[in-house]
């Protein structure tokens, strides 16, 4: 998370809205441990990683939806048995849960 702060601070100083996605739980095998984080600004710039690349695109889409007001902040789950997980490349055999919210600090 600390390595994201410089980019988040710069984006916020430029007036950009930012969403933060954090791994809050994994079941079975997961690409990143709880605490891994990724930030997305309103124009789609990304810093950090929550899955080593396998679901990052879907997380960007979810983050932008939150920033645009199309969905509320909350838990997003990607799991081995989910069709969406296969579509975005999560084949590690586990389930990851992310909490995604807009930063308001």
Biopython code that builds the backbone (N, CA, C, O; Angstrom):
import numpy as np
from Bio.PDB.StructureBuilder import StructureBuilder

atoms = [
    (1, "UNK", "N", (0.818, -1.191, 0.000)),
    (1, "UNK", "CA", (0.000, 0.000, 0.000)),
    (1, "UNK", "C", (0.863, 1.257, 0.000)),
    (1, "UNK", "O", (0.535, 2.224, -0.688)),
    (2, "UNK", "N", (1.958, 1.263, 0.756)),
    (2, "UNK", "CA", (2.796, 2.457, 0.838)),
    (2, "UNK", "C", (3.334, 2.871, -0.516)),
    (2, "UNK", "O", (3.509, 4.063, -0.771)),
    (3, "UNK", "N", (3.606, 1.896, -1.404)),
    (3, "UNK", "CA", (4.144, 2.238, -2.714)),
    (3, "UNK", "C", (3.089, 2.873, -3.619)),
    (3, "UNK", "O", (3.430, 3.407, -4.675)),
    (4, "UNK", "N", (1.824, 2.826, -3.229)),
    (4, "UNK", "CA", (0.759, 3.460, -4.006)),
    (4, "UNK", "C", (0.553, 4.920, -3.619)),
    (4, "UNK", "O", (0.010, 5.701, -4.399)),
    (5, "UNK", "N", (0.980, 5.280, -2.437)),
    (5, "UNK", "CA", (0.630, 6.588, -1.891)),
    (5, "UNK", "C", (1.119, 7.765, -2.719)),
    (5, "UNK", "O", (0.396, 8.752, -2.859)),
    (6, "UNK", "N", (2.322, 7.691, -3.271)),
    (6, "UNK", "CA", (2.818, 8.807, -4.082)),
    (6, "UNK", "C", (1.925, 9.061, -5.284)),
    (6, "UNK", "O", (1.597, 10.207, -5.591)),
    (7, "UNK", "N", (1.526, 7.973, -5.974)),
    (7, "UNK", "CA", (0.649, 8.136, -7.136)),
    (7, "UNK", "C", (-0.732, 8.630, -6.723)),
    (7, "UNK", "O", (-1.303, 9.504, -7.375)),
    (8, "UNK", "N", (-1.273, 8.066, -5.631)),
    (8, "UNK", "CA", (-2.583, 8.509, -5.151)),
    (8, "UNK", "C", (-2.536, 9.986, -4.782)),
    (8, "UNK", "O", (-3.432, 10.745, -5.152)),
    (9, "UNK", "N", (-1.512, 10.397, -4.064)),
    (9, "UNK", "CA", (-1.375, 11.807, -3.682)),
    (9, "UNK", "C", (-1.287, 12.708, -4.906)),
    (9, "UNK", "O", (-1.903, 13.773, -4.943)),
    (10, "UNK", "N", (-0.519, 12.279, -5.913)),
    (10, "UNK", "CA", (-0.381, 13.078, -7.145)),
    (10, "UNK", "C", (-1.716, 13.189, -7.876)),
    (10, "UNK", "O", (-2.109, 14.271, -8.312)),
    (11, "UNK", "N", (-2.407, 12.059, -8.004)),
    (11, "UNK", "CA", (-3.716, 12.077, -8.678)),
    (11, "UNK", "C", (-4.689, 12.992, -7.951)),
    (11, "UNK", "O", (-5.388, 13.791, -8.572)),
    (12, "UNK", "N", (-4.727, 12.866, -6.618)),
    (12, "UNK", "CA", (-5.651, 13.684, -5.830)),
    (12, "UNK", "C", (-5.287, 15.165, -5.945)),
    (12, "UNK", "O", (-6.174, 16.014, -6.027)),
    (13, "UNK", "N", (-3.987, 15.482, -5.952)),
    (13, "UNK", "CA", (-3.546, 16.870, -6.108)),
    (13, "UNK", "C", (-3.956, 17.416, -7.471)),
    (13, "UNK", "O", (-4.199, 18.615, -7.615)),
    (14, "UNK", "N", (-4.034, 16.542, -8.469)),
    (14, "UNK", "CA", (-4.477, 16.937, -9.811)),
    (14, "UNK", "C", (-5.997, 16.981, -9.931)),
    (14, "UNK", "O", (-6.528, 17.274, -11.002)),
    (15, "UNK", "N", (-6.699, 16.688, -8.831)),
    (15, "UNK", "CA", (-8.157, 16.753, -8.830)),
    (15, "UNK", "C", (-8.853, 15.503, -9.341)),
    (15, "UNK", "O", (-10.055, 15.531, -9.607)),
    (16, "UNK", "N", (-8.124, 14.418, -9.482)),
    (16, "UNK", "CA", (-8.716, 13.175, -9.980)),
    (16, "UNK", "C", (-9.319, 12.379, -8.828)),
    (16, "UNK", "O", (-8.770, 12.339, -7.726)),
    (17, "UNK", "N", (-10.447, 11.754, -9.100)),
    (17, "UNK", "CA", (-11.063, 10.848, -8.133)),
    (17, "UNK", "C", (-10.354, 9.502, -8.227)),
    (17, "UNK", "O", (-9.891, 9.108, -9.297)),
    (18, "UNK", "N", (-10.274, 8.796, -7.090)),
    (18, "UNK", "CA", (-9.502, 7.556, -7.003)),
    (18, "UNK", "C", (-10.301, 6.486, -6.269)),
    (18, "UNK", "O", (-10.928, 6.751, -5.243)),
    (19, "UNK", "N", (-10.265, 5.279, -6.811)),
    (19, "UNK", "CA", (-10.823, 4.117, -6.130)),
    (19, "UNK", "C", (-9.677, 3.226, -5.678)),
    (19, "UNK", "O", (-8.639, 3.142, -6.336)),
    (20, "UNK", "N", (-9.882, 2.563, -4.544)),
    (20, "UNK", "CA", (-8.886, 1.650, -4.006)),
    (20, "UNK", "C", (-9.510, 0.269, -3.878)),
    (20, "UNK", "O", (-10.580, 0.108, -3.291)),
    (21, "UNK", "N", (-8.826, -0.725, -4.436)),
    (21, "UNK", "CA", (-9.245, -2.123, -4.324)),
    (21, "UNK", "C", (-8.233, -2.841, -3.451)),
    (21, "UNK", "O", (-7.028, -2.744, -3.680)),
    (22, "UNK", "N", (-8.725, -3.565, -2.446)),
    (22, "UNK", "CA", (-7.834, -4.301, -1.543)),
    (22, "UNK", "C", (-8.282, -5.744, -1.421)),
    (22, "UNK", "O", (-9.476, -6.025, -1.308)),
    (23, "UNK", "N", (-7.329, -6.654, -1.443)),
    (23, "UNK", "CA", (-7.633, -8.059, -1.176)),
    (23, "UNK", "C", (-7.963, -8.161, 0.303)),
    (23, "UNK", "O", (-7.151, -7.803, 1.156)),
    (24, "UNK", "N", (-9.177, -8.657, 0.605)),
    (24, "UNK", "CA", (-9.584, -8.791, 2.001)),
    (24, "UNK", "C", (-9.690, -10.245, 2.434)),
    (24, "UNK", "O", (-9.736, -10.529, 3.631)),
    (25, "UNK", "N", (-9.730, -11.182, 1.472)),
    (25, "UNK", "CA", (-9.847, -12.588, 1.830)),
    (25, "UNK", "C", (-9.472, -13.444, 0.628)),
    (25, "UNK", "O", (-9.717, -13.069, -0.518)),
    (26, "UNK", "N", (-8.876, -14.594, 0.904)),
    (26, "UNK", "CA", (-8.654, -15.599, -0.130)),
    (26, "UNK", "C", (-9.057, -16.949, 0.444)),
    (26, "UNK", "O", (-8.921, -17.199, 1.642)),
    (27, "UNK", "N", (-9.549, -17.803, -0.424)),
    (27, "UNK", "CA", (-9.837, -19.185, -0.067)),
    (27, "UNK", "C", (-9.085, -20.056, -1.048)),
    (27, "UNK", "O", (-9.153, -19.836, -2.257)),
    (28, "UNK", "N", (-8.380, -21.028, -0.549)),
    (28, "UNK", "CA", (-7.566, -21.865, -1.422)),
    (28, "UNK", "C", (-6.363, -21.095, -1.906)),
    (28, "UNK", "O", (-5.834, -20.237, -1.200)),
    (29, "UNK", "N", (-5.938, -21.401, -3.102)),
    (29, "UNK", "CA", (-4.785, -20.747, -3.699)),
    (29, "UNK", "C", (-5.193, -19.394, -4.257)),
    (29, "UNK", "O", (-6.193, -19.284, -4.966)),
    (30, "UNK", "N", (-4.419, -18.368, -3.935)),
    (30, "UNK", "CA", (-4.700, -17.031, -4.446)),
    (30, "UNK", "C", (-3.434, -16.382, -4.945)),
    (30, "UNK", "O", (-2.345, -16.676, -4.452)),
    (31, "UNK", "N", (-3.563, -15.502, -5.920)),
    (31, "UNK", "CA", (-2.377, -14.875, -6.505)),
    (31, "UNK", "C", (-1.694, -13.866, -5.593)),
    (31, "UNK", "O", (-0.477, -13.703, -5.671)),
    (32, "UNK", "N", (-2.446, -13.185, -4.730)),
    (32, "UNK", "CA", (-1.869, -12.183, -3.817)),
    (32, "UNK", "C", (-2.498, -12.360, -2.443)),
    (32, "UNK", "O", (-3.646, -12.791, -2.334)),
    (33, "UNK", "N", (-1.765, -12.036, -1.414)),
    (33, "UNK", "CA", (-2.238, -12.164, -0.042)),
    (33, "UNK", "C", (-3.171, -11.012, 0.333)),
    (33, "UNK", "O", (-3.148, -9.960, -0.306)),
    (34, "UNK", "N", (-3.993, -11.212, 1.371)),
    (34, "UNK", "CA", (-4.800, -10.102, 1.882)),
    (34, "UNK", "C", (-3.906, -8.904, 2.201)),
    (34, "UNK", "O", (-2.800, -9.043, 2.724)),
    (35, "UNK", "N", (-4.421, -7.740, 1.872)),
    (35, "UNK", "CA", (-3.664, -6.507, 2.043)),
    (35, "UNK", "C", (-3.120, -5.965, 0.737)),
    (35, "UNK", "O", (-2.839, -4.771, 0.633)),
    (36, "UNK", "N", (-2.966, -6.827, -0.269)),
    (36, "UNK", "CA", (-2.511, -6.346, -1.577)),
    (36, "UNK", "C", (-3.513, -5.304, -2.084)),
    (36, "UNK", "O", (-4.719, -5.456, -1.891)),
    (37, "UNK", "N", (-3.021, -4.264, -2.721)),
    (37, "UNK", "CA", (-3.894, -3.160, -3.110)),
    (37, "UNK", "C", (-3.582, -2.648, -4.509)),
    (37, "UNK", "O", (-2.470, -2.782, -5.018)),
    (38, "UNK", "N", (-4.603, -2.059, -5.104)),
    (38, "UNK", "CA", (-4.490, -1.444, -6.420)),
    (38, "UNK", "C", (-5.354, -0.190, -6.407)),
    (38, "UNK", "O", (-6.479, -0.214, -5.907)),
    (39, "UNK", "N", (-4.838, 0.899, -6.952)),
    (39, "UNK", "CA", (-5.596, 2.141, -7.059)),
    (39, "UNK", "C", (-5.868, 2.426, -8.534)),
    (39, "UNK", "O", (-5.041, 2.158, -9.406)),
    (40, "UNK", "N", (-7.045, 2.976, -8.781)),
    (40, "UNK", "CA", (-7.484, 3.321, -10.142)),
    (40, "UNK", "C", (-8.037, 4.731, -10.086)),
    (40, "UNK", "O", (-8.864, 5.041, -9.228)),
    (41, "UNK", "N", (-7.583, 5.601, -11.007)),
    (41, "UNK", "CA", (-8.175, 6.935, -11.019)),
    (41, "UNK", "C", (-9.279, 6.996, -12.084)),
    (41, "UNK", "O", (-9.473, 6.060, -12.859)),
    (42, "UNK", "N", (-9.979, 8.108, -12.095)),
    (42, "UNK", "CA", (-11.175, 8.237, -12.933)),
    (42, "UNK", "C", (-10.903, 8.158, -14.436)),
    (42, "UNK", "O", (-11.834, 7.966, -15.218)),
    (43, "UNK", "N", (-9.642, 8.304, -14.851)),
    (43, "UNK", "CA", (-9.350, 8.173, -16.279)),
    (43, "UNK", "C", (-8.729, 6.821, -16.608)),
    (43, "UNK", "O", (-8.261, 6.592, -17.724)),
    (44, "UNK", "N", (-8.731, 5.923, -15.611)),
    (44, "UNK", "CA", (-8.281, 4.554, -15.849)),
    (44, "UNK", "C", (-6.822, 4.283, -15.625)),
    (44, "UNK", "O", (-6.346, 3.199, -15.962)),
    (45, "UNK", "N", (-6.077, 5.238, -15.059)),
    (45, "UNK", "CA", (-4.687, 4.970, -14.713)),
    (45, "UNK", "C", (-4.662, 4.054, -13.492)),
    (45, "UNK", "O", (-5.495, 4.178, -12.594)),
    (46, "UNK", "N", (-3.700, 3.135, -13.470)),
    (46, "UNK", "CA", (-3.647, 2.101, -12.438)),
    (46, "UNK", "C", (-2.266, 2.039, -11.817)),
    (46, "UNK", "O", (-1.252, 2.216, -12.493)),
    (47, "UNK", "N", (-2.243, 1.783, -10.509)),
    (47, "UNK", "CA", (-0.999, 1.512, -9.801)),
    (47, "UNK", "C", (-1.281, 0.396, -8.796)),
    (47, "UNK", "O", (-2.340, 0.364, -8.169)),
    (48, "UNK", "N", (-0.325, -0.514, -8.653)),
    (48, "UNK", "CA", (-0.477, -1.627, -7.734)),
    (48, "UNK", "C", (-1.069, -2.846, -8.412)),
    (48, "UNK", "O", (-1.316, -2.851, -9.617)),
    (49, "UNK", "N", (-1.293, -3.890, -7.606)),
    (49, "UNK", "CA", (-1.809, -5.149, -8.143)),
    (49, "UNK", "C", (-2.541, -5.918, -7.053)),
    (49, "UNK", "O", (-2.099, -5.961, -5.905)),
    (50, "UNK", "N", (-3.657, -6.520, -7.422)),
    (50, "UNK", "CA", (-4.399, -7.356, -6.481)),
    (50, "UNK", "C", (-4.385, -8.818, -6.887)),
    (50, "UNK", "O", (-4.831, -9.683, -6.133)),
    (51, "UNK", "N", (-3.871, -9.096, -8.082)),
    (51, "UNK", "CA", (-3.916, -10.491, -8.534)),
    (51, "UNK", "C", (-2.737, -10.889, -9.408)),
    (51, "UNK", "O", (-2.773, -11.950, -10.030)),
    (52, "UNK", "N", (-1.720, -10.089, -9.471)),
    (52, "UNK", "CA", (-0.597, -10.431, -10.333)),
    (52, "UNK", "C", (-0.958, -10.376, -11.808)),
    (52, "UNK", "O", (-0.226, -10.904, -12.646)),
    (53, "UNK", "N", (-2.068, -9.749, -12.131)),
    (53, "UNK", "CA", (-2.458, -9.553, -13.524)),
    (53, "UNK", "C", (-3.690, -10.293, -13.972)),
    (53, "UNK", "O", (-4.291, -9.917, -14.979)),
    (54, "UNK", "N", (-4.100, -11.348, -13.256)),
    (54, "UNK", "CA", (-5.166, -12.191, -13.808)),
    (54, "UNK", "C", (-6.564, -11.592, -13.726)),
    (54, "UNK", "O", (-7.401, -11.942, -14.558)),
    (55, "UNK", "N", (-6.869, -10.718, -12.782)),
    (55, "UNK", "CA", (-8.200, -10.095, -12.756)),
    (55, "UNK", "C", (-8.126, -8.568, -12.760)),
    (55, "UNK", "O", (-9.139, -7.901, -12.551)),
    (56, "UNK", "N", (-6.956, -8.021, -12.991)),
    (56, "UNK", "CA", (-6.784, -6.575, -12.941)),
    (56, "UNK", "C", (-7.771, -5.818, -13.840)),
    (56, "UNK", "O", (-8.333, -4.805, -13.422)),
    (57, "UNK", "N", (-7.981, -6.294, -15.051)),
    (57, "UNK", "CA", (-8.902, -5.613, -15.968)),
    (57, "UNK", "C", (-10.310, -5.529, -15.419)),
    (57, "UNK", "O", (-10.958, -4.488, -15.531)),
    (58, "UNK", "N", (-10.789, -6.606, -14.831)),
    (58, "UNK", "CA", (-12.124, -6.617, -14.239)),
    (58, "UNK", "C", (-12.188, -5.693, -13.025)),
    (58, "UNK", "O", (-13.216, -5.059, -12.786)),
    (59, "UNK", "N", (-11.107, -5.610, -12.260)),
    (59, "UNK", "CA", (-11.063, -4.732, -11.097)),
    (59, "UNK", "C", (-11.089, -3.272, -11.544)),
    (59, "UNK", "O", (-11.734, -2.446, -10.900)),
    (60, "UNK", "N", (-10.406, -2.945, -12.624)),
    (60, "UNK", "CA", (-10.459, -1.585, -13.172)),
    (60, "UNK", "C", (-11.893, -1.246, -13.556)),
    (60, "UNK", "O", (-12.382, -0.162, -13.237)),
    (61, "UNK", "N", (-12.567, -2.161, -14.235)),
    (61, "UNK", "CA", (-13.959, -1.936, -14.643)),
    (61, "UNK", "C", (-14.847, -1.696, -13.428)),
    (61, "UNK", "O", (-15.649, -0.762, -13.427)),
    (62, "UNK", "N", (-14.716, -2.524, -12.396)),
    (62, "UNK", "CA", (-15.510, -2.361, -11.174)),
    (62, "UNK", "C", (-15.186, -1.030, -10.492)),
    (62, "UNK", "O", (-16.089, -0.337, -10.021)),
    (63, "UNK", "N", (-13.907, -0.673, -10.437)),
    (63, "UNK", "CA", (-13.487, 0.577, -9.803)),
    (63, "UNK", "C", (-14.065, 1.784, -10.537)),
    (63, "UNK", "O", (-14.561, 2.717, -9.906)),
    (64, "UNK", "N", (-14.001, 1.767, -11.858)),
    (64, "UNK", "CA", (-14.559, 2.875, -12.639)),
    (64, "UNK", "C", (-16.068, 2.971, -12.456)),
    (64, "UNK", "O", (-16.618, 4.073, -12.441)),
    (65, "UNK", "N", (-16.741, 1.839, -12.318)),
    (65, "UNK", "CA", (-18.190, 1.849, -12.068)),
    (65, "UNK", "C", (-18.511, 2.533, -10.748)),
    (65, "UNK", "O", (-19.494, 3.268, -10.647)),
    (66, "UNK", "N", (-17.691, 2.295, -9.744)),
    (66, "UNK", "CA", (-17.883, 2.955, -8.448)),
    (66, "UNK", "C", (-17.642, 4.452, -8.578)),
    (66, "UNK", "O", (-18.428, 5.252, -8.070)),
    (67, "UNK", "N", (-16.569, 4.837, -9.251)),
    (67, "UNK", "CA", (-16.261, 6.261, -9.421)),
    (67, "UNK", "C", (-17.320, 6.991, -10.238)),
    (67, "UNK", "O", (-17.540, 8.185, -10.035)),
    (68, "UNK", "N", (-17.976, 6.291, -11.156)),
    (68, "UNK", "CA", (-19.020, 6.890, -11.987)),
    (68, "UNK", "C", (-20.388, 6.855, -11.317)),
    (68, "UNK", "O", (-21.359, 7.386, -11.855)),
    (69, "UNK", "N", (-20.468, 6.229, -10.141)),
    (69, "UNK", "CA", (-21.730, 6.157, -9.417)),
    (69, "UNK", "C", (-22.666, 5.069, -9.903)),
    (69, "UNK", "O", (-23.841, 5.055, -9.537)),
    (70, "UNK", "N", (-22.163, 4.153, -10.724)),
    (70, "UNK", "CA", (-23.002, 3.082, -11.259)),
    (70, "UNK", "C", (-23.164, 1.925, -10.286)),
    (70, "UNK", "O", (-24.072, 1.111, -10.451)),
    (71, "UNK", "N", (-22.304, 1.832, -9.277)),
    (71, "UNK", "CA", (-22.419, 0.791, -8.254)),
    (71, "UNK", "C", (-21.837, 1.332, -6.960)),
    (71, "UNK", "O", (-21.028, 2.260, -6.959)),
    (72, "UNK", "N", (-22.266, 0.735, -5.865)),
    (72, "UNK", "CA", (-21.784, 1.151, -4.548)),
    (72, "UNK", "C", (-20.481, 0.444, -4.217)),
    (72, "UNK", "O", (-20.171, -0.612, -4.768)),
    (73, "UNK", "N", (-19.732, 1.037, -3.318)),
    (73, "UNK", "CA", (-18.532, 0.390, -2.798)),
    (73, "UNK", "C", (-18.927, -0.927, -2.156)),
    (73, "UNK", "O", (-20.041, -1.073, -1.653)),
    (74, "UNK", "N", (-18.009, -1.889, -2.175)),
    (74, "UNK", "CA", (-18.304, -3.147, -1.520)),
    (74, "UNK", "C", (-17.383, -4.264, -1.952)),
    (74, "UNK", "O", (-16.359, -4.040, -2.598)),
    (75, "UNK", "N", (-17.770, -5.472, -1.582)),
    (75, "UNK", "CA", (-16.995, -6.677, -1.847)),
    (75, "UNK", "C", (-17.270, -7.190, -3.254)),
    (75, "UNK", "O", (-18.420, -7.274, -3.684)),
    (76, "UNK", "N", (-16.207, -7.529, -3.959)),
    (76, "UNK", "CA", (-16.292, -8.178, -5.275)),
    (76, "UNK", "C", (-15.520, -9.488, -5.153)),
    (76, "UNK", "O", (-14.403, -9.512, -4.635)),
    (77, "UNK", "N", (-16.115, -10.569, -5.629)),
    (77, "UNK", "CA", (-15.518, -11.890, -5.494)),
    (77, "UNK", "C", (-15.196, -12.487, -6.855)),
    (77, "UNK", "O", (-16.007, -12.434, -7.780)),
    (78, "UNK", "N", (-14.008, -13.051, -6.962)),
    (78, "UNK", "CA", (-13.609, -13.816, -8.140)),
    (78, "UNK", "C", (-13.178, -15.185, -7.649)),
    (78, "UNK", "O", (-12.316, -15.302, -6.779)),
    (79, "UNK", "N", (-13.787, -16.225, -8.216)),
    (79, "UNK", "CA", (-13.455, -17.566, -7.767)),
    (79, "UNK", "C", (-13.262, -18.516, -8.914)),
    (79, "UNK", "O", (-13.689, -18.267, -10.042)),
    (80, "UNK", "N", (-12.609, -19.608, -8.602)),
    (80, "UNK", "CA", (-12.264, -20.619, -9.603)),
    (80, "UNK", "C", (-13.486, -21.134, -10.345)),
    (80, "UNK", "O", (-13.414, -21.416, -11.541)),
    (81, "UNK", "N", (-14.603, -21.260, -9.647)),
    (81, "UNK", "CA", (-15.797, -21.806, -10.286)),
    (81, "UNK", "C", (-16.630, -20.750, -11.003)),
    (81, "UNK", "O", (-17.591, -21.088, -11.694)),
    (82, "UNK", "N", (-16.283, -19.505, -10.852)),
    (82, "UNK", "CA", (-17.035, -18.440, -11.501)),
    (82, "UNK", "C", (-16.672, -18.352, -12.978)),
    (82, "UNK", "O", (-15.493, -18.343, -13.330)),
    (83, "UNK", "N", (-17.677, -18.287, -13.839)),
    (83, "UNK", "CA", (-17.416, -18.102, -15.265)),
    (83, "UNK", "C", (-16.610, -16.834, -15.511)),
    (83, "UNK", "O", (-15.728, -16.810, -16.370)),
    (84, "UNK", "N", (-16.916, -15.776, -14.753)),
    (84, "UNK", "CA", (-16.197, -14.517, -14.924)),
    (84, "UNK", "C", (-14.726, -14.682, -14.563)),
    (84, "UNK", "O", (-13.860, -14.086, -15.205)),
    (85, "UNK", "N", (-14.439, -15.473, -13.557)),
    (85, "UNK", "CA", (-13.041, -15.688, -13.170)),
    (85, "UNK", "C", (-12.268, -16.329, -14.310)),
    (85, "UNK", "O", (-11.144, -15.919, -14.601)),
    (86, "UNK", "N", (-12.851, -17.330, -14.960)),
    (86, "UNK", "CA", (-12.188, -17.946, -16.105)),
    (86, "UNK", "C", (-12.009, -16.928, -17.228)),
    (86, "UNK", "O", (-10.963, -16.886, -17.877)),
    (87, "UNK", "N", (-13.032, -16.113, -17.453)),
    (87, "UNK", "CA", (-12.975, -15.142, -18.539)),
    (87, "UNK", "C", (-11.838, -14.147, -18.348)),
    (87, "UNK", "O", (-11.221, -13.716, -19.322)),
    (88, "UNK", "N", (-11.555, -13.776, -17.089)),
    (88, "UNK", "CA", (-10.499, -12.799, -16.847)),
    (88, "UNK", "C", (-9.172, -13.450, -16.510)),
    (88, "UNK", "O", (-8.176, -12.751, -16.320)),
    (89, "UNK", "N", (-9.134, -14.776, -16.431)),
    (89, "UNK", "CA", (-7.855, -15.458, -16.273)),
    (89, "UNK", "C", (-7.513, -15.952, -14.885)),
    (89, "UNK", "O", (-6.365, -16.329, -14.650)),
    (90, "UNK", "N", (-8.460, -15.969, -13.945)),
    (90, "UNK", "CA", (-8.173, -16.458, -12.594)),
    (90, "UNK", "C", (-8.292, -17.974, -12.586)),
    (90, "UNK", "O", (-9.371, -18.528, -12.379)),
    (91, "UNK", "N", (-7.188, -18.617, -12.811)),
    (91, "UNK", "CA", (-7.184, -20.079, -12.871)),
    (91, "UNK", "C", (-6.328, -20.679, -11.766)),
    (91, "UNK", "O", (-5.892, -21.825, -11.875)),
    (92, "UNK", "N", (-6.084, -19.923, -10.708)),
    (92, "UNK", "CA", (-5.199, -20.379, -9.637)),
    (92, "UNK", "C", (-5.873, -21.403, -8.730)),
    (92, "UNK", "O", (-5.207, -22.012, -7.892)),
    (93, "UNK", "N", (-7.170, -21.600, -8.879)),
    (93, "UNK", "CA", (-7.852, -22.611, -8.103)),
    (93, "UNK", "C", (-8.494, -22.099, -6.837)),
    (93, "UNK", "O", (-9.116, -22.882, -6.120)),
    (94, "UNK", "N", (-8.377, -20.848, -6.533)),
    (94, "UNK", "CA", (-8.952, -20.304, -5.308)),
    (94, "UNK", "C", (-9.980, -19.234, -5.582)),
    (94, "UNK", "O", (-10.410, -19.024, -6.716)),
    (95, "UNK", "N", (-10.359, -18.568, -4.521)),
    (95, "UNK", "CA", (-11.309, -17.462, -4.581)),
    (95, "UNK", "C", (-10.662, -16.260, -3.914)),
    (95, "UNK", "O", (-10.059, -16.390, -2.849)),
    (96, "UNK", "N", (-10.783, -15.093, -4.531)),
    (96, "UNK", "CA", (-10.300, -13.864, -3.905)),
    (96, "UNK", "C", (-11.470, -12.914, -3.728)),
    (96, "UNK", "O", (-12.351, -12.817, -4.583)),
    (97, "UNK", "N", (-11.460, -12.216, -2.602)),
    (97, "UNK", "CA", (-12.467, -11.202, -2.326)),
    (97, "UNK", "C", (-11.755, -9.868, -2.181)),
    (97, "UNK", "O", (-10.760, -9.741, -1.467)),
    (98, "UNK", "N", (-12.290, -8.887, -2.873)),
    (98, "UNK", "CA", (-11.723, -7.542, -2.849)),
    (98, "UNK", "C", (-12.756, -6.581, -2.297)),
    (98, "UNK", "O", (-13.951, -6.726, -2.556)),
    (99, "UNK", "N", (-12.298, -5.603, -1.540)),
    (99, "UNK", "CA", (-13.156, -4.501, -1.155)),
    (99, "UNK", "C", (-12.727, -3.315, -1.988)),
    (99, "UNK", "O", (-11.564, -2.913, -1.966)),
    (100, "UNK", "N", (-13.684, -2.750, -2.730)),
    (100, "UNK", "CA", (-13.384, -1.615, -3.608)),
    (100, "UNK", "C", (-14.208, -0.427, -3.153)),
    (100, "UNK", "O", (-15.419, -0.534, -2.960)),
    (101, "UNK", "N", (-13.534, 0.723, -2.983)),
    (101, "UNK", "CA", (-14.215, 1.932, -2.539)),
    (101, "UNK", "C", (-13.536, 3.151, -3.139)),
    (101, "UNK", "O", (-12.370, 3.107, -3.530)),
    (102, "UNK", "N", (-14.288, 4.233, -3.201)),
    (102, "UNK", "CA", (-13.693, 5.516, -3.580)),
    (102, "UNK", "C", (-12.979, 6.089, -2.368)),
    (102, "UNK", "O", (-13.496, 6.046, -1.252)),
    (103, "UNK", "N", (-11.788, 6.626, -2.596)),
    (103, "UNK", "CA", (-11.056, 7.280, -1.512)),
    (103, "UNK", "C", (-11.613, 8.677, -1.318)),
    (103, "UNK", "O", (-11.776, 9.436, -2.274)),
    (104, "UNK", "N", (-11.898, 9.002, -0.088)),
    (104, "UNK", "CA", (-12.455, 10.325, 0.232)),
    (104, "UNK", "C", (-11.623, 11.041, 1.277)),
    (104, "UNK", "O", (-12.166, 11.815, 2.065)),
    (105, "UNK", "N", (-10.316, 10.804, 1.306)),
    (105, "UNK", "CA", (-9.438, 11.477, 2.258)),
    (105, "UNK", "C", (-8.457, 12.338, 1.539)),
    (105, "UNK", "O", (-7.627, 12.990, 2.173)),
]
sb = StructureBuilder()
sb.init_structure("model")
sb.init_model(0)
sb.init_chain("A")
sb.init_seg("    ")
for serial, (resi, resn, name, xyz) in enumerate(atoms, 1):
    if name == "N":
        sb.init_residue(resn, " ", resi, " ")
    sb.init_atom(name, np.array(xyz, "f"), 0.0, 1.0, " ", f" {name:<3s}", serial, name[0])
structure = sb.get_structure()
